[in-house]
Amino acid sequence: MFDAVIDIIGVNPFVAVPDDILTTIFVQSGKTSGAIPVAGLLNGRPYTQTLVRYKGLWRLYINTMMLKQSPRRVGETITLTIAYDPIDRTIAAHPKWVEALADNPEARTVYDAMSPSRQQEMLRYFAKLKSEERVLANVAKAIGFLLGKNRFVGRDKP
């Protein structure tokens, strides 16, 4: 457990993780670069997050799901636990999305060329949709997006 002061870079609130805790996480995860999945408690409430290195500093970004109004809480001291989270966070592609990509090779080529993080962003979006009607409508929008015809999830052409 450690206490940390919320700082901000751009619009993103974060805390720095102490070196001794980082060393333990590196050993547990078997890596010292790239995103590292972590979990713990923030002021006694559980969270899952990804530990990332940005501008030479490992940062645990504190989003509003973890802490209400986190961007407005810069300077506040919070109490945290953090540990490597070995649970697989892979998001399965929705079957309608898989089908749509199989039916449209041109869109599939564009999707495959996207960065893994952009692909995951799309998969997360589909995973949060509740109704089959919304899934179908958004799969159609996503295919149009990949073909450069429209915006999708607030983004212009891929």
N, CA and C atoms as an extended XYZ file, in Angstrom:
474
Properties=species:S:1:pos:R:3:atomname:S:1:resname:S:1:resid:I:1 pbc="F F F"
N         0.858       -1.176        0.000 N   MET     1
C         0.000        0.000        0.000 CA  MET     1
C         0.901        1.235        0.000 C   MET     1
N         0.456        2.245       -0.725 N   PHE     2
C         1.202        3.496       -0.734 CA  PHE     2
C         0.241        4.660       -0.939 C   PHE     2
N         0.679        5.829       -0.515 N   ASP     3
C        -0.066        7.056       -0.742 CA  ASP     3
C         0.588        7.787       -1.901 C   ASP     3
N        -0.229        8.421       -2.728 N   ALA     4
C         0.296        9.164       -3.872 CA  ALA     4
C        -0.557       10.402       -4.103 C   ALA     4
N         0.083       11.408       -4.634 N   VAL     5
C        -0.605       12.652       -4.969 CA  VAL     5
C        -0.981       12.599       -6.444 C   VAL     5
N        -2.234       12.905       -6.728 N   ILE     6
C        -2.698       12.918       -8.119 CA  ILE     6
C        -2.060       14.101       -8.839 C   ILE     6
N        -1.437       13.796       -9.958 N   ASP     7
C        -0.836       14.795      -10.834 CA  ASP     7
C        -1.607       14.734      -12.146 C   ASP     7
N        -1.275       15.582      -13.077 N   ILE     8
C        -1.975       15.559      -14.360 CA  ILE     8
C        -0.988       15.879      -15.476 C   ILE     8
N        -1.163       15.203      -16.597 N   ILE     9
C        -0.410       15.519      -17.809 CA  ILE     9
C        -1.453       15.669      -18.907 C   ILE     9
N        -1.495       16.831      -19.520 N   GLY    10
C        -2.566       17.127      -20.471 CA  GLY    10
C        -3.885       17.141      -19.718 C   GLY    10
N        -4.788       16.244      -20.093 N   VAL    11
C        -6.075       16.134      -19.397 CA  VAL    11
C        -6.160       14.840      -18.589 C   VAL    11
N        -5.025       14.137      -18.455 N   ASN    12
C        -5.024       12.811      -17.852 CA  ASN    12
C        -4.429       12.803      -16.442 C   ASN    12
N        -5.273       12.622      -15.431 N   PRO    13
C        -4.751       12.515      -14.071 CA  PRO    13
C        -4.032       11.176      -13.886 C   PRO    13
N        -2.973       11.185      -13.096 N   PHE    14
C        -2.190        9.976      -12.875 CA  PHE    14
C        -1.476       10.063      -11.538 C   PHE    14
N        -0.936        8.932      -11.103 N   VAL    15
C        -0.013        8.896       -9.976 CA  VAL    15
C         1.233        8.141      -10.431 C   VAL    15
N         2.360        8.521       -9.843 N   ALA    16
C         3.610        7.801      -10.080 CA  ALA    16
C         3.643        6.626       -9.109 C   ALA    16
N         4.147        5.502       -9.572 N   VAL    17
C         4.238        4.301       -8.741 CA  VAL    17
C         5.665        4.212       -8.188 C   VAL    17
N         5.811        3.996       -6.884 N   PRO    18
C         7.148        3.919       -6.297 CA  PRO    18
C         8.014        2.826       -6.945 C   PRO    18
N         9.312        3.089       -7.001 N   ASP    19
C        10.259        2.185       -7.668 CA  ASP    19
C        10.234        0.766       -7.115 C   ASP    19
N        10.149        0.608       -5.795 N   ASP    20
C        10.164       -0.752       -5.227 CA  ASP    20
C         8.936       -1.546       -5.650 C   ASP    20
N         7.801       -0.882       -5.773 N   ILE    21
C         6.574       -1.546       -6.222 CA  ILE    21
C         6.676       -1.862       -7.712 C   ILE    21
N         7.240       -0.923       -8.493 N   LEU    22
C         7.445       -1.175       -9.921 CA  LEU    22
C         8.322       -2.400      -10.136 C   LEU    22
N         9.384       -2.521       -9.359 N   THR    23
C        10.284       -3.668       -9.490 CA  THR    23
C         9.529       -4.968       -9.270 C   THR    23
N         8.682       -5.005       -8.265 N   THR    24
C         7.881       -6.202       -7.987 CA  THR    24
C         6.945       -6.502       -9.160 C   THR    24
N         6.301       -5.475       -9.696 N   ILE    25
C         5.388       -5.659      -10.833 CA  ILE    25
C         6.151       -6.160      -12.057 C   ILE    25
N         7.343       -5.625      -12.296 N   PHE    26
C         8.158       -6.072      -13.424 CA  PHE    26
C         8.492       -7.558      -13.286 C   PHE    26
N         8.857       -7.972      -12.087 N   VAL    27
C         9.189       -9.380      -11.853 CA  VAL    27
C         7.946      -10.244      -12.061 C   VAL    27
N         6.811       -9.834      -11.480 N   GLN    28
C         5.570      -10.607      -11.593 CA  GLN    28
C         5.116      -10.724      -13.043 C   GLN    28
N         5.231       -9.633      -13.794 N   SER    29
C         4.727       -9.627      -15.169 CA  SER    29
C         5.739      -10.200      -16.161 C   SER    29
N         6.996      -10.233      -15.775 N   GLY    30
C         8.032      -10.720      -16.676 CA  GLY    30
C         8.380       -9.732      -17.765 C   GLY    30
N         8.070       -8.448      -17.556 N   LYS    31
C         8.402       -7.452      -18.562 CA  LYS    31
C         8.684       -6.103      -17.913 C   LYS    31
N         9.464       -5.283      -18.620 N   THR    32
C         9.806       -3.950      -18.138 CA  THR    32
C         9.495       -2.883      -19.179 C   THR    32
N         8.712       -3.264      -20.177 N   SER    33
C         8.304       -2.300      -21.190 CA  SER    33
C         6.917       -2.681      -21.690 C   SER    33
N         6.295       -1.736      -22.362 N   GLY    34
C         4.941       -1.972      -22.851 CA  GLY    34
C         3.929       -1.837      -21.733 C   GLY    34
N         2.678       -1.911      -22.084 N   ALA    35
C         1.598       -1.798      -21.104 CA  ALA    35
C         1.571       -3.034      -20.214 C   ALA    35
N         1.353       -2.812      -18.924 N   ILE    36
C         1.295       -3.918      -17.963 CA  ILE    36
C        -0.061       -3.871      -17.263 C   ILE    36
N        -0.869       -4.934      -17.370 N   PRO    37
C        -2.165       -4.950      -16.693 CA  PRO    37
C        -1.976       -5.053      -15.179 C   PRO    37
N        -2.695       -4.203      -14.457 N   VAL    38
C        -2.604       -4.186      -12.997 CA  VAL    38
C        -4.003       -4.107      -12.392 C   VAL    38
N        -4.063       -4.418      -11.120 N   ALA    39
C        -5.310       -4.290      -10.360 CA  ALA    39
C        -4.935       -3.946       -8.932 C   ALA    39
N        -5.895       -3.447       -8.189 N   GLY    40
C        -5.640       -3.109       -6.799 CA  GLY    40
C        -6.823       -2.415       -6.180 C   GLY    40
N        -6.529       -1.647       -5.140 N   LEU    41
C        -7.539       -0.864       -4.445 CA  LEU    41
C        -7.141        0.602       -4.493 C   LEU    41
N        -8.107        1.465       -4.716 N   LEU    42
C        -7.910        2.904       -4.670 CA  LEU    42
C        -8.868        3.433       -3.623 C   LEU    42
N        -8.326        3.953       -2.536 N   ASN    43
C        -9.151        4.405       -1.410 CA  ASN    43
C       -10.150        3.326       -0.999 C   ASN    43
N        -9.675        2.067       -1.032 N   GLY    44
C       -10.482        0.944       -0.581 CA  GLY    44
C       -11.405        0.337       -1.622 C   GLY    44
N       -11.467        0.920       -2.819 N   ARG    45
C       -12.335        0.395       -3.881 CA  ARG    45
C       -11.496       -0.300       -4.940 C   ARG    45
N       -11.938       -1.477       -5.417 N   PRO    46
C       -11.159       -2.208       -6.422 CA  PRO    46
C       -11.146       -1.512       -7.781 C   PRO    46
N       -10.045       -1.681       -8.480 N   TYR    47
C        -9.923       -1.161       -9.838 CA  TYR    47
C        -9.078       -2.128      -10.660 C   TYR    47
N        -9.230       -2.043      -11.977 N   THR    48
C        -8.313       -2.672      -12.925 CA  THR    48
C        -7.875       -1.567      -13.870 C   THR    48
N        -6.624       -1.626      -14.274 N   GLN    49
C        -6.075       -0.560      -15.096 CA  GLN    49
C        -4.839       -1.101      -15.803 C   GLN    49
N        -4.232       -0.279      -16.599 N   THR    50
C        -3.002       -0.632      -17.283 CA  THR    50
C        -1.931        0.370      -16.887 C   THR    50
N        -0.810       -0.140      -16.453 N   LEU    51
C         0.330        0.680      -16.084 CA  LEU    51
C         1.129        0.947      -17.357 C   LEU    51
N         1.430        2.210      -17.640 N   VAL    52
C         2.148        2.553      -18.858 CA  VAL    52
C         3.293        3.518      -18.560 C   VAL    52
N         4.288        3.461      -19.424 N   ARG    53
C         5.417        4.382      -19.311 CA  ARG    53
C         5.223        5.474      -20.341 C   ARG    53
N         5.304        6.712      -19.885 N   TYR    54
C         5.141        7.851      -20.779 CA  TYR    54
C         6.129        8.932      -20.351 C   TYR    54
N         6.900        9.411      -21.312 N   LYS    55
C         7.929       10.422      -21.059 CA  LYS    55
C         8.853       10.008      -19.918 C   LYS    55
N         9.244        8.722      -19.942 N   GLY    56
C        10.228        8.218      -18.996 CA  GLY    56
C         9.715        7.846      -17.618 C   GLY    56
N         8.436        8.054      -17.350 N   LEU    57
C         7.876        7.777      -16.027 CA  LEU    57
C         6.742        6.760      -16.136 C   LEU    57
N         6.792        5.740      -15.285 N   TRP    58
C         5.678        4.788      -15.228 CA  TRP    58
C         4.522        5.467      -14.526 C   TRP    58
N         3.368        5.445      -15.151 N   ARG    59
C         2.199        6.160      -14.626 CA  ARG    59
C         1.004        5.223      -14.505 C   ARG    59
N         0.281        5.422      -13.440 N   LEU    60
C        -1.012        4.768      -13.279 CA  LEU    60
C        -2.040        5.869      -13.478 C   LEU    60
N        -2.694        5.840      -14.627 N   TYR    61
C        -3.695        6.863      -14.915 CA  TYR    61
C        -4.934        6.603      -14.072 C   TYR    61
N        -5.479        7.667      -13.532 N   ILE    62
C        -6.635        7.594      -12.635 CA  ILE    62
C        -7.837        8.141      -13.393 C   ILE    62
N        -8.656        7.236      -13.929 N   ASN    63
C        -9.803        7.687      -14.716 CA  ASN    63
C       -11.032        7.862      -13.820 C   ASN    63
N       -12.090        8.379      -14.397 N   THR    64
C       -13.290        8.676      -13.607 CA  THR    64
C       -14.037        7.420      -13.166 C   THR    64
N       -13.749        6.272      -13.797 N   MET    65
C       -14.346        5.022      -13.309 CA  MET    65
C       -13.676        4.607      -11.996 C   MET    65
N       -12.418        4.954      -11.846 N   MET    66
C       -11.671        4.617      -10.640 CA  MET    66
C       -11.951        5.609       -9.513 C   MET    66
N       -12.080        6.875       -9.873 N   LEU    67
C       -12.233        7.947       -8.893 CA  LEU    67
C       -13.074        9.055       -9.508 C   LEU    67
N       -14.249        9.271       -8.949 N   LYS    68
C       -15.153       10.284       -9.493 CA  LYS    68
C       -14.455       11.633       -9.574 C   LYS    68
N       -14.699       12.316      -10.679 N   GLN    69
C       -14.169       13.650      -10.943 CA  GLN    69
C       -12.647       13.709      -10.815 C   GLN    69
N       -11.967       12.641      -11.216 N   SER    70
C       -10.512       12.583      -11.045 CA  SER    70
C        -9.765       13.769      -11.668 C   SER    70
N       -10.167       14.300      -12.815 N   PRO    71
C        -9.405       15.445      -13.340 CA  PRO    71
C        -9.461       16.673      -12.434 C   PRO    71
N       -10.498       16.784      -11.639 N   ARG    72
C       -10.640       17.942      -10.745 CA  ARG    72
C        -9.966       17.715       -9.394 C   ARG    72
N        -9.364       16.535       -9.213 N   ARG    73
C        -8.810       16.184       -7.907 CA  ARG    73
C        -7.287       16.217       -7.885 C   ARG    73
N        -6.700       16.905       -8.855 N   VAL    74
C        -5.246       17.041       -8.907 CA  VAL    74
C        -4.773       17.669       -7.597 C   VAL    74
N        -3.710       17.087       -7.038 N   GLY    75
C        -3.174       17.562       -5.766 CA  GLY    75
C        -3.687       16.774       -4.574 C   GLY    75
N        -4.741       15.995       -4.765 N   GLU    76
C        -5.308       15.186       -3.685 CA  GLU    76
C        -4.434       13.949       -3.451 C   GLU    76
N        -4.287       13.559       -2.198 N   THR    77
C        -3.541       12.350       -1.865 CA  THR    77
C        -4.511       11.182       -1.773 C   THR    77
N        -4.166       10.090       -2.448 N   ILE    78
C        -4.995        8.895       -2.433 CA  ILE    78
C        -4.167        7.722       -1.921 C   ILE    78
N        -4.858        6.689       -1.455 N   THR    79
C        -4.206        5.485       -0.960 CA  THR    79
C        -4.467        4.352       -1.939 C   THR    79
N        -3.381        3.673       -2.339 N   LEU    80
C        -3.483        2.642       -3.375 CA  LEU    80
C        -2.772        1.364       -2.992 C   LEU    80
N        -3.285        0.277       -3.541 N   THR    81
C        -2.511       -0.949       -3.675 CA  THR    81
C        -2.462       -1.221       -5.170 C   THR    81
N        -1.415       -1.897       -5.598 N   ILE    82
C        -1.278       -2.200       -7.020 CA  ILE    82
C        -0.462       -3.476       -7.157 C   ILE    82
N        -0.877       -4.323       -8.083 N   ALA    83
C        -0.146       -5.559       -8.362 CA  ALA    83
C        -0.409       -5.956       -9.808 C   ALA    83
N         0.505       -6.724      -10.344 N   TYR    84
C         0.320       -7.273      -11.680 CA  TYR    84
C        -0.974       -8.084      -11.696 C   TYR    84
N        -1.747       -7.936      -12.769 N   ASP    85
C        -3.014       -8.652      -12.909 CA  ASP    85
C        -2.879       -9.657      -14.062 C   ASP    85
N        -2.683      -10.940      -13.738 N   PRO    86
C        -2.457      -11.943      -14.787 CA  PRO    86
C        -3.716      -12.391      -15.517 C   PRO    86
N        -4.872      -11.897      -15.124 N   ILE    87
C        -6.127      -12.318      -15.754 CA  ILE    87
C        -6.173      -11.821      -17.204 C   ILE    87
N        -6.498      -12.733      -18.111 N   ASP    88
C        -6.574      -12.407      -19.530 CA  ASP    88
C        -7.666      -11.372      -19.763 C   ASP    88
N        -7.313      -10.290      -20.408 N   ARG    89
C        -8.278       -9.221      -20.693 CA  ARG    89
C        -8.666       -9.175      -22.164 C   ARG    89
N        -8.398      -10.244      -22.865 N   THR    90
C        -8.727      -10.298      -24.280 CA  THR    90
C       -10.238      -10.177      -24.464 C   THR    90
N       -10.622       -9.333      -25.383 N   ILE    91
C       -12.038       -9.153      -25.690 CA  ILE    91
C       -12.321       -9.911      -26.982 C   ILE    91
N       -13.226      -10.849      -26.899 N   ALA    92
C       -13.581      -11.631      -28.086 CA  ALA    92
C       -14.355      -10.748      -29.063 C   ALA    92
N       -14.050      -10.913      -30.325 N   ALA    93
C       -14.770      -10.161      -31.345 CA  ALA    93
C       -16.213      -10.652      -31.424 C   ALA    93
N       -17.140       -9.712      -31.527 N   HIS    94
C       -18.552      -10.067      -31.660 CA  HIS    94
C       -18.724      -10.869      -32.958 C   HIS    94
N       -19.517      -11.945      -32.937 N   PRO    95
C       -19.699      -12.767      -34.144 CA  PRO    95
C       -20.186      -11.970      -35.365 C   PRO    95
N       -21.008      -10.964      -35.141 N   LYS    96
C       -21.489      -10.149      -36.276 CA  LYS    96
C       -20.343       -9.323      -36.872 C   LYS    96
N       -19.403       -8.912      -36.040 N   TRP    97
C       -18.245       -8.176      -36.521 CA  TRP    97
C       -17.339       -9.099      -37.338 C   TRP    97
N       -17.105      -10.287      -36.839 N   VAL    98
C       -16.292      -11.276      -37.550 CA  VAL    98
C       -16.914      -11.575      -38.911 C   VAL    98
N       -18.229      -11.763      -38.912 N   GLU    99
C       -18.960      -12.047      -40.153 CA  GLU    99
C       -18.851      -10.884      -41.141 C   GLU    99
N       -19.009       -9.658      -40.645 N   ALA   100
C       -18.949       -8.480      -41.517 CA  ALA   100
C       -17.563       -8.323      -42.139 C   ALA   100
N       -16.522       -8.564      -41.354 N   LEU   101
C       -15.170       -8.471      -41.908 CA  LEU   101
C       -14.913       -9.568      -42.939 C   LEU   101
N       -15.435      -10.759      -42.689 N   ALA   102
C       -15.266      -11.861      -43.646 CA  ALA   102
C       -15.982      -11.552      -44.960 C   ALA   102
N       -17.113      -10.839      -44.866 N   ASP   103
C       -17.888      -10.501      -46.059 CA  ASP   103
C       -17.313       -9.311      -46.819 C   ASP   103
N       -16.359       -8.585      -46.218 N   ASN   104
C       -15.831       -7.397      -46.853 CA  ASN   104
C       -14.299       -7.384      -46.758 C   ASN   104
N       -13.631       -8.032      -47.704 N   PRO   105
C       -12.168       -8.140      -47.665 CA  PRO   105
C       -11.443       -6.787      -47.638 C   PRO   105
N       -12.008       -5.794      -48.320 N   GLU   106
C       -11.370       -4.472      -48.331 CA  GLU   106
C       -11.364       -3.871      -46.922 C   GLU   106
N       -12.486       -3.969      -46.234 N   ALA   107
C       -12.563       -3.471      -44.853 CA  ALA   107
C       -11.635       -4.282      -43.952 C   ALA   107
N       -11.575       -5.579      -44.179 N   ARG   108
C       -10.701       -6.452      -43.369 CA  ARG   108
C        -9.239       -6.053      -43.509 C   ARG   108
N        -8.838       -5.710      -44.718 N   THR   109
C        -7.463       -5.294      -44.956 CA  THR   109
C        -7.136       -4.020      -44.171 C   THR   109
N        -8.057       -3.067      -44.181 N   VAL   110
C        -7.854       -1.815      -43.443 CA  VAL   110
C        -7.809       -2.107      -41.936 C   VAL   110
N        -8.733       -2.934      -41.460 N   TYR   111
C        -8.778       -3.292      -40.035 CA  TYR   111
C        -7.480       -3.969      -39.605 C   TYR   111
N        -7.012       -4.906      -40.385 N   ASP   112
C        -5.782       -5.631      -40.053 CA  ASP   112
C        -4.567       -4.709      -40.022 C   ASP   112
N        -4.603       -3.626      -40.794 N   ALA   113
C        -3.486       -2.674      -40.823 CA  ALA   113
C        -3.518       -1.685      -39.661 C   ALA   113
N        -4.644       -1.623      -38.954 N   MET   114
C        -4.759       -0.713      -37.804 CA  MET   114
C        -3.899       -1.220      -36.655 C   MET   114
N        -3.514       -0.308      -35.778 N   SER   115
C        -2.731       -0.700      -34.606 CA  SER   115
C        -3.581       -1.600      -33.712 C   SER   115
N        -2.942       -2.480      -32.957 N   PRO   116
C        -3.697       -3.343      -32.043 CA  PRO   116
C        -4.580       -2.547      -31.062 C   PRO   116
N        -4.104       -1.389      -30.623 N   SER   117
C        -4.909       -0.603      -29.677 CA  SER   117
C        -6.179       -0.065      -30.336 C   SER   117
N        -6.095        0.328      -31.606 N   ARG   118
C        -7.291        0.793      -32.322 CA  ARG   118
C        -8.261       -0.360      -32.553 C   ARG   118
N        -7.719       -1.538      -32.881 N   GLN   119
C        -8.575       -2.712      -33.036 CA  GLN   119
C        -9.285       -3.019      -31.715 C   GLN   119
N        -8.549       -2.980      -30.611 N   GLN   120
C        -9.139       -3.253      -29.294 CA  GLN   120
C       -10.208       -2.227      -28.949 C   GLN   120
N        -9.980       -0.976      -29.326 N   GLU   121
C       -10.959        0.077      -29.084 CA  GLU   121
C       -12.289       -0.286      -29.746 C   GLU   121
N       -12.221       -0.787      -30.964 N   MET   122
C       -13.445       -1.174      -31.674 CA  MET   122
C       -14.089       -2.385      -31.008 C   MET   122
N       -13.291       -3.383      -30.639 N   LEU   123
C       -13.840       -4.580      -29.989 CA  LEU   123
C       -14.509       -4.230      -28.663 C   LEU   123
N       -13.879       -3.334      -27.893 N   ARG   124
C       -14.485       -2.895      -26.615 CA  ARG   124
C       -15.820       -2.211      -26.868 C   ARG   124
N       -15.865       -1.403      -27.919 N   TYR   125
C       -17.100       -0.698      -28.246 CA  TYR   125
C       -18.226       -1.689      -28.529 C   TYR   125
N       -17.949       -2.677      -29.378 N   PHE   126
C       -18.978       -3.674      -29.697 CA  PHE   126
C       -19.377       -4.467      -28.458 C   PHE   126
N       -18.431       -4.770      -27.596 N   ALA   127
C       -18.707       -5.580      -26.403 CA  ALA   127
C       -19.655       -4.874      -25.439 C   ALA   127
N       -19.696       -3.550      -25.477 N   LYS   128
C       -20.551       -2.795      -24.553 CA  LYS   128
C       -21.980       -2.618      -25.066 C   LYS   128
N       -22.216       -2.932      -26.325 N   LEU   129
C       -23.557       -2.760      -26.882 CA  LEU   129
C       -24.503       -3.809      -26.323 C   LEU   129
N       -25.701       -3.402      -25.993 N   LYS   130
C       -26.652       -4.283      -25.311 CA  LYS   130
C       -27.589       -5.035      -26.253 C   LYS   130
N       -28.062       -4.383      -27.293 N   SER   131
C       -29.067       -5.036      -28.140 CA  SER   131
C       -28.465       -5.459      -29.478 C   SER   131
N       -29.043       -6.494      -30.040 N   GLU   132
C       -28.606       -6.982      -31.350 CA  GLU   132
C       -28.824       -5.902      -32.416 C   GLU   132
N       -29.867       -5.125      -32.269 N   GLU   133
C       -30.158       -4.039      -33.206 CA  GLU   133
C       -29.020       -3.019      -33.215 C   GLU   133
N       -28.538       -2.649      -32.036 N   ARG   134
C       -27.436       -1.684      -31.930 CA  ARG   134
C       -26.145       -2.290      -32.481 C   ARG   134
N       -25.936       -3.569      -32.236 N   VAL   135
C       -24.741       -4.236      -32.762 CA  VAL   135
C       -24.753       -4.160      -34.288 C   VAL   135
N       -25.860       -4.547      -34.891 N   LEU   136
C       -25.960       -4.538      -36.358 CA  LEU   136
C       -25.751       -3.141      -36.931 C   LEU   136
N       -26.386       -2.143      -36.316 N   ALA   137
C       -26.247       -0.766      -36.802 CA  ALA   137
C       -24.794       -0.295      -36.687 C   ALA   137
N       -24.142       -0.624      -35.597 N   ASN   138
C       -22.770       -0.157      -35.393 CA  ASN   138
C       -21.751       -0.959      -36.192 C   ASN   138
N       -22.026       -2.214      -36.456 N   VAL   139
C       -21.155       -2.987      -37.343 CA  VAL   139
C       -21.193       -2.361      -38.737 C   VAL   139
N       -22.369       -1.994      -39.190 N   ALA   140
C       -22.492       -1.350      -40.504 CA  ALA   140
C       -21.724       -0.025      -40.526 C   ALA   140
N       -21.841        0.766      -39.444 N   LYS   141
C       -21.093        2.024      -39.364 CA  LYS   141
C       -19.591        1.771      -39.373 C   LYS   141
N       -19.172        0.754      -38.654 N   ALA   142
C       -17.741        0.444      -38.569 CA  ALA   142
C       -17.187        0.020      -39.926 C   ALA   142
N       -17.933       -0.760      -40.663 N   ILE   143
C       -17.495       -1.159      -42.006 CA  ILE   143
C       -17.383        0.086      -42.891 C   ILE   143
N       -18.369        0.968      -42.823 N   GLY   144
C       -18.313        2.224      -43.571 CA  GLY   144
C       -17.093        3.054      -43.171 C   GLY   144
N       -16.804        3.091      -41.905 N   PHE   145
C       -15.628        3.798      -41.394 CA  PHE   145
C       -14.347        3.225      -42.002 C   PHE   145
N       -14.225        1.895      -41.992 N   LEU   146
C       -13.030        1.259      -42.542 CA  LEU   146
C       -12.886        1.521      -44.041 C   LEU   146
N       -14.006        1.724      -44.704 N   LEU   147
C       -13.984        2.008      -46.145 CA  LEU   147
C       -13.873        3.505      -46.439 C   LEU   147
N       -13.727        4.323      -45.373 N   GLY   148
C       -13.542        5.761      -45.541 CA  GLY   148
C       -14.801        6.528      -45.857 C   GLY   148
N       -15.969        5.957      -45.559 N   LYS   149
C       -17.245        6.586      -45.918 CA  LYS   149
C       -17.844        7.431      -44.791 C   LYS   149
N       -17.484        7.173      -43.555 N   ASN   150
C       -18.103        7.883      -42.439 CA  ASN   150
C       -17.205        7.818      -41.198 C   ASN   150
N       -17.637        8.547      -40.177 N   ARG   151
C       -16.953        8.518      -38.890 CA  ARG   151
C       -17.455        7.330      -38.082 C   ARG   151
N       -16.646        6.924      -37.095 N   PHE   152
C       -17.060        5.864      -36.178 CA  PHE   152
C       -16.374        6.114      -34.853 C   PHE   152
N       -17.112        5.966      -33.785 N   VAL   153
C       -16.665        6.233      -32.413 CA  VAL   153
C       -15.839        7.513      -32.311 C   VAL   153
N       -16.350        8.558      -32.952 N   GLY   154
C       -15.716        9.873      -32.876 CA  GLY   154
C       -14.448       10.025      -33.685 C   GLY   154
N       -14.186        9.093      -34.562 N   ARG   155
C       -12.951        9.157      -35.357 CA  ARG   155
C       -13.284        9.319      -36.833 C   ARG   155
N       -12.372       10.023      -37.511 N   ASP   156
C       -12.462       10.107      -38.952 CA  ASP   156
C       -11.819        8.876      -39.557 C   ASP   156
N       -11.526        8.911      -40.809 N   LYS   157
C       -10.969        7.755      -41.527 CA  LYS   157
C        -9.820        7.108      -40.752 C   LYS   157
N        -9.703        5.780      -40.848 N   PRO   158
C        -8.616        5.081      -40.146 CA  PRO   158
C        -7.247        5.391      -40.724 C   PRO   158
